[in-house]
Amino acid sequence: MSMETTPNQESSARRLSQSARQTYWRVECESWQKSGLSFKAYASERGYSWYSLRDWQQRFNREQESSVTKVSDFREVRVNAAPSSYELEFSNGKKLRVSGGFSIERVKQLVELLSC
């Protein structure tokens, strides 16, 4: 897919699959950031509405923010001795109990799943 734009580029992007459209706008947003131009100036140069560029940039920012686990989502844990099991309680009320011999990678996956 060529990232060169034409006056009809925005309407062409609407006809793409959701995945291709997302890729197109991700590349456009990255190019805009590197350009140093305002939303309006960049979009005008590329031949589409600056609202589209801004909306996609906001969407990508929200995705990035939601994929980062906030430190405030965790509670302090104090351990007096090396326990054979652990219990994690999330701010959403969900709990995860892990016994000895657990895989740290599996626990990471479970934490990610439960923190939603």
N, C-alpha and C positions, 0 to 999 in steps of 0.2 A: 504494500500500500504506500503510495507516494504521499509525503507529508507536505508537498507544495500545495498551496491553496489557490483556488480560482474564485471568482465572484460567487459561484454556485457551490462552493465547498461545504458550507454549513448545511444546505439542503441535501447534498450528497451524503454527508455524515449521518443525517437522520435516517437514511435508507439502509445503513449498515446494521449488522446484528448488534445486540447490546454489548457483547464482548468487544467487537471491533470498534464500536462507537466509543466505548470507555478507553480503549487503547489510543484511539485517535486524539481524544480530548486530553488524556494524560500527557501525550507527547506535546500537544499544543500548550498545555499549562507549563510544562517544563521549559519549553522554548520561550514562552512569555517571561518566565522568571529570569532566564539567562539574558534576555534582551534588555532589561532595565527600563523598558517602556511601561507606561500606564496601561491599564486594561483597555481603555478607549483607543489609545494610539496603536497598540498592538493589534487589537481586533480590527480596527479600520484598515490597517496595512494588509491584514490577512483576508479581509472581505467578509466578515461576519459580525454579528451583534456582540458588543462587549458584555451584554448580560449573559450570553451563553458561556463565554469564557469565565466570567465571575462565578456563575452558578456551578460550573464543573470544578473550578478551583475550590470552592467552598465544600463541595461534595467530597473531594479527595482529602481536604483538611479534616472533615468529620470522620472519614474512614480511618485516617491515621490516628486521630485522637482516641477513637473507640478501640483501636487495636493495642493501645498502650495501657497497661494496668497501672492504675494510680496507687501511689504509696499509701494514701489514706484509706484504701480498701482493705488494708491488713491491720491486724491488732498485734500488739506486742506479746511475745511469747517468752516466758522464763522457764528454763530447764535447770532443775537442781541436780539431777543425775542423768546418766545416759539412759533414756527410756527405751523400751523395746517397741513402743508404739507412740504414734503422734496423733493429735487431733487438731485440725485447722477449722476455725469458725470464720465464715465470711460475713461481711457487713450486710449481705442480703439474707442472712439467717441460715444459709446452707452450711453443712459440716462435712468434713472429710476426715475419716479415721484411717490411719495407715499403720500396719503392723511391720515388725522387723523383716528384713529381707526384701524390701520393696525396691523397685526400679525408680531412680530419680527422674528419668525421662517420662515414665508413666505418670508419676505424681505431677510433673509440670503440665502434662496434658489434662489431667483431672482438674488441676487448679484453674487452668484456662477455661475449661468447660463450666466449672461451678461458679466462676466469678462473673458470669454473664447475667 
